[in-house]
Amino acid sequence: MPELPEVETIVRNLNAASLPGKTVTGANIYWRKIIANLSPGEFIQKITNRTIVKLRRRAKFIILDLDNSSQLLVHLRMSGRLYLGPTSATRNKHEHVILHLNDNRDLRFYDTRKFGRMILTKNPDTILQNLGPEPLSDEFTVKQFITMLKSKTRQLKPLLLDQTFIAGLGNIYTDEALWRARLHPLTIAATLTPYKISTLHTAIRFVLQQGIDNQGTSLGDGQSNFASAENRRGNNARNLMVFRRTDQECPRCGTKIKRIIIGQRSTHICPKCQKHP
């Protein structure tokens, strides 16, 4: 579930907690499939005694730049969390990778569904090079977005979820952006006018920035729900206009929100504000 705002929240938390500059003194792996490209032994050998020099985000990846020019890429997938805690803390059964640091803290990877992945590599471009533009970057302009959409014959919802087209959007923020732009998710991208593209561009950036400002979206109290690196729930659920509000009134027109399925994904729309093309 974590999308761009949730991942960005975790990166900011970890930076504020002074993770950069710390050295990994050892590691424990309790679910080997979390490590996508190495055996547990190889991973522990390569990560031990490496210093974290920088922490950043690209799309939905958390990237730890290490002092030997390698990178640890972390993808949270559906239910992953990444947080710091004291080395003395008892291990939770859902903590599958623990990196021990030289300040008596651990960086712990928690994942109830075990879909998350960690990749230690010196060639991150093999994974990151095909990702689309960052939607909150200065380079992502309306002009660029018009160029990106004008030849696309795909429906808007699946296209916006495609990480090779645009990076970081998931189900929550795509539904919210399409509602704000008054666009039906089945609209063919190439049919949009420049005005509609500009409206969608603004909506995407708005909902993502709002999500970051509210430290992510948590939709329940379950163990698989989003929590920040400080183990706090995100506050953005109160700002959702359509996502998971089936049969509630549209905040704009009062029509009951509908849930439909597009590409096997739950999709939430206002049938009046978002006319079917």
N, C-alpha and C positions, 0 to 999 in steps of 0.2 A: 503493500500500500504506500509506503513512503514515496512521495514525488518531490519535485524540485524544492518546494518550501521546507519540507520536513528534513531533507538531506542538508540543505543550507543551514537550517537551525542546528543540526548536530555538529556541522563543521564549525560554526560560530561558537557553540558551547565549548568544544574541545580546544579551539584556539584561545578562548577566554580562560580556560583552565590550564593554560601553559603547557599543552602537550608538545608543541614544537620545541626542540632543544633537549628532549628526553631521549635516553638510550634504552633500547630493548635489551634486557639482561637474560631473557629466556622466554620460553613459551610452552603452553600445554594445549594439545589438540584432543578434543573429546568426540568429534564427529569429522572424520577425515574428508568427507565429500565437500565440506565448506571450503577446503583448499583446492582450487579448481585445477591448478596446473603442475603441482608438485606433490611428492609424497610427504607425509607428515615429518619424517626425518629430514628430508631436504629443506623443507620450509623452516623448521626450527634452526637448522644449521645456518641458513642464509640470512635469517632475520636477527639472530642473536648478535649482540654487540653493534648493531646498526643504530645510528642516531637519526631521529626524525627532524628534518631541517625545515619542512614546510607542510602545511595541511591545507587542502583546497578541495573544491568541488568541480566536477565536469559532468553535466547532465545529472543522472542519478547516482553517479559514482563518487565516493569519498576517496581522495587520493592523498596518500602519505608519501612525500618525497623523502628518500633516505640519503645518507651521506656518501653512499657508493654509487650514486646515479641510478639506483633502482627505485621502483615505485611499488607501493602496496595499494592495490585497487580494491575497494570494498563496495560491494553492491548488496543492499539490504533486502532486495526483492519484496516479498509480501509482508513479512513480519519481523525483519531484522532490526536490531538496535545496537548501538555502539556507545559505550560509556566508560568512564573512569571510576575506579573504586579502590579502596585500600587492599593491599595484598593479603592482609589478615582476614578479609571477609570470606565467609563460607561460600563456596561455589553453588550457584543456582543450577538446577538440572538442565536448564535451557541455555546455559553459557557454554558454547561449543569450542571457542578459541579464546585463550587468555594470553595476552602479551604482558610479561612482567617488565616494569620500568625501574630505572635507577633512583626513583624517589619514593619507593615503597608504595607505589600505586600500580594497578593493573589496567590495561585497556581490554575490555571484555566485549566479545561478540555474542549477543543473545539473540536466539531465533527459535520461536516455538515450532515453526513449520519446517525448519532446516532447508529452506530454499536459497538462503543468502550465500554469497560466494566471496572469497578473498583470493586475489591473484597477485603474486609477487613476481615482478618482471622488470627487465631492463628495456623492454620494447613495448611500452604502453600504447604506442600509436597503432599497433596491430589490433587493438581493441577499441580505441577511442577515435580513430581517424574517420570512421564512417558515421559518426554522430552528427546530427544536424546542428544548426546555430543555437547559441544560448539566447532564449527569448528576452532576457532582461539586459542583454549587452547593448552597448551603443551601436554596434555593427548591425543589429537586427532592426532595420528601419522599415517603414511602410513601403518604400520603394523596393527594397529587397524582398519583402513579403509578397508584393504584387508579382514580381518576377518568379518567385517560387511557386505561386499558385496558378499562374495563367495557363499552364499546359497540363495541369493535373486533372485527370478524369476520375479520380477517386472521390468517394464520399468524405465529407469533412471530418466526421468523428474518427474513422480508422486512420485517416491521413494525419491528423493532429496527434494521435497516439503513437505514430511511427517515429521511433527515436532517431532514425536516419533522416527524417524530414525536419523535425524540430526537437530539441533536446529538453527533457525534463517533465513534459506534460504527461499526466496520467488520467485516470477516469474522473476523479473529483474535479480537477481544475479545468479539464476539457468541457465537461457538462456546464460548469459555472460560466466559463468564457462564452460558450455558444448561447447560453441564455442571455447574458448581458448584451451580446451582439445581435440578438433576435434572429438567430440563424438555426434552421433545423439541421440536426446532425447528418441527415441523408443528402443534404445539398451537395451537388457536384462542385468541387473546388473551382474549376475553370469557368463556371458560370457567374462567379461573384464579380460585382462591379468594383472599381477602385475604392468607391466610398464604403462599400460593405467590407472590403479587405482592411481598410483603415480602421473601421469600427471594431473588427475582430482583433486586429493588432493591439488596439488600445485595451480591449477586454482581457486578452491573454496577459498582458503585462500588469493590468490592474489586479486580477485575481491572484497571480503569483506573488506580487509584492505584498498584497494584503495577507496572504498566507504566511509569508516570512515575518511580517510585522507582528503577527499573532502567534508566532513560534509553532506553526504547523497546525494540522487538523487531526484531532483524535475523535473518533466516532463512538467510542464505548469504553468500558472499563476492563475488557478482556485482556489476557496476557499477550495476545498477538496485536493489540492496538498500538498506535504510535505513541512513543514517549521520547522525550529529548535525551540528550546525553546527561542532563541533570535529573533524569527520571521524572520529568514533568509532562503532563498532558498538554497538547497544543490547545490554543484558545480559539481557533478559527472556525469551529463547527457552527458557532452562533452567527457567522456571516454567510453561511451557505444558503443560496436562494432556491435551488432545485434538487441538489444531490441528496438522495435518500429522503426526500420529502413527498413521496408518493401519496396522492389523494389530499394533500394539504393545499391550501390556496396559494396561488402564485402571488408573490409580494407586489407584483406590478399591476396585474389585472384581475386577480381573484379567481381565475379559472383553476380547476383542480389539476395538479401536476400529475403527469403520467410517467409510468416506467415502461420502457420498451427495451428490446434486445437488439443490439447491432453488433455483428461480428462476435457473438457470444459474450458480449459485455453489457451489463446493465447500464441503461442510459436514461436520464431523467430530463423531461422537457415540459414546457408549458405549451399545449397544443394551439393556444390562441396567439401567444407572442412569437412562437416559433413555427410559422406556417410550413407545412410539408411542401417541398418544391413540386 
